[in-house]
Amino acid sequence: MATTTVTQTPCDVKNLELADLGKRRIEWANQSMPVLQSIRKDFIKNQPLKGLRVAACLHVTTETANLMITLRDGGADAVLCASNPLSTQDDVAASLVRDYGIPVYAIKGEDNDTYYSHIMAALDFKPQVTMDDGADLVSTAITKRKDVVGEIIAGTEETTTGVIRLRAMAKAGELPYPIIAVNDALTKHMFDNRYGTGQSTIDGVIRCTNTLLAGSKFVVAGYGWCGRGLASRARGMGADVIVTEIDPIKAIEAVMDGYRVMSMNEAAKIGDVFVTVTGNKNVLSKDHFAAMKDGAVVANSGHFNVEIDIPALEKMAKSKRQTREFVDEYAMGDGRKVYLLGEGRLINLAAAEGHPASVMDMSFANQALSLEYLVKNHKSLEKIVYAVPTDLDKKVAKLKLEAMGVKIDKLTPEQEEYLASWSEGT
Ligand SMILES: NC(=O)c1ccc[n+]([C@@H]2O[C@H](COP(=O)([O-])OP(=O)(O)OC[C@H]3O[C@@H](n4cnc5c(N)ncnc54)[C@H](O)[C@@H]3O)[C@@H](O)[C@H]2O)c1
């Protein structure tokens, strides 16, 4: 007999009946998040977030669930909405509501209006702190919900694109409160963006196409933190990796790392799989689609779905159909077919599960510690974007090493003195 799950916790999720699966998967991820676990223990004891209203706009994944539980256990009244219409794991959303009493507004595949209505619903909780991944919460608050901005004391931002947007807001004098750029912590972007995006983007491409990467020409647009990770993982799978860049220094780095570097106009003619990870727009555009081989696969792993000029692809195509889940086939007038994955949205979250928990452990440890820091220090902060304090960043690295059972050396007093001196060491 079918059962109907009811809950007192406010929410808009796909189906609360999915909660059993979500709970098991949240617990599975927790096992790989020892740093967050140790912060959670401390939060339970010391209640640093007691009574704090926190609105988080993050990818609704198993790892995010563990962050939300940590905040709740630290005393926060936390609410969660999606930071991307396609990244929500519906079972996780259901479990957070039913099993952990955390309000969630997120449904995988929601349309644009629902996406923004969910952000509005999170803002209805009148947060004192915002947690963003891409800055949609802050930008919606200042453009459409000025009524709630006054109560917000501070916020955090998870990703490169969000940090860029918030720095632009600060420059224009429009940032309403101080933000900590979690992305800029070394223990975030050096690991999450590089190894997390590298592995999970390949996972997304493979899950939705089942394509063989060995021997394929794999084009990576953008050789930043994510691009480096993606290129190295694609090479590890046996692909012939081609990099495109606009920054001469990054381009030299890619050359010296052993990749072919060329313009996208050249790469478009020879690539089998194209992945954009630039944070920029129209990196793959009309002329590139016109030059691509029959069967070319295009995907994006950058934050917004503007890296591939999808309107141009729609215009050029004679017809379009879905061939597999998350694979749209665009048939061109000349008979060629171009395949767009995951509607051009972050492919690692649209078609796979996002980053593995052990790397999100460090990113979300930075989020939790930054929140605690903001609660203590917000009065002395200006309305600008701050880096994560170095001691917090180092603390996350130390805890991660401890959890991995890795020991490192300590400077001896003699070495400390030497490094602080002009001496040659004789
Ligand atoms: N998929 C995920 O889970 C995930 C995770 C982290 C970050 N991100 C997003 O990925 C994007 C990249 O992040 P990052 O940390 O690597 O940033 P980054 O700034 O380190 O690298 C971006 C690179 O793209 C290059 N670039 C810009 N325009 C270009 C163009 N037209 N052609 C080729 N290269 C171009 C830049 O020169 C730079 O080297 C951002 O949108 C970020 O928010 C996604």
The ligand as a Gaussian input file, in Angstrom:
#p B3LYP/6-31G(d) Opt

LIG

0 1
 N       31.608000      22.326000     -12.249000
 C       31.851000      22.627000     -10.985000
 O       31.470000      21.922000     -10.057000
 C       32.658000      23.863000     -10.687000
 C       33.491000      23.866000      -9.548000
 C       34.255000      25.001000      -9.302000
 C       34.166000      26.100000     -10.155000
 N       33.300000      26.068000     -11.224000
 C       33.146000      27.168000     -12.178000
 O       34.032000      26.914000     -13.270000
 C       34.443000      28.154000     -13.867000
 C       35.969000      28.226000     -13.885000
 O       36.453000      28.240000     -12.551000
 P       38.039000      28.275000     -12.244000
 O       38.160000      28.235000     -10.763000
 O       38.748000      27.281000     -13.074000
 O       38.386000      29.763000     -12.763000
 P       39.813000      30.321000     -13.206000
 O       39.661000      31.809000     -13.164000
 O       40.883000      29.672000     -12.404000
 O       39.966000      29.826000     -14.720000
 C       39.204000      30.267000     -15.796000
 C       40.118000      30.262000     -17.015000
 O       39.345000      30.473000     -18.200000
 C       40.091000      31.307000     -19.065000
 N       39.193000      31.931000     -20.049000
 C       38.347000      32.984000     -19.901000
 N       37.695000      33.225000     -21.063000
 C       38.119000      32.297000     -21.954000
 C       37.808000      32.019000     -23.325000
 N       36.945000      32.778000     -24.009000
 N       38.432000      30.972000     -23.926000
 C       39.329000      30.197000     -23.249000
 N       39.668000      30.427000     -21.952000
 C       39.071000      31.456000     -21.317000
 C       40.765000      32.298000     -18.121000
 O       41.885000      32.913000     -18.740000
 C       41.166000      31.405000     -16.973000
 O       42.456000      30.840000     -17.132000
 C       33.757000      29.232000     -13.037000
 O       32.526000      29.569000     -13.628000
 C       33.521000      28.551000     -11.699000
 O       32.522000      29.182000     -10.952000
 C       32.578000      24.940000     -11.517000

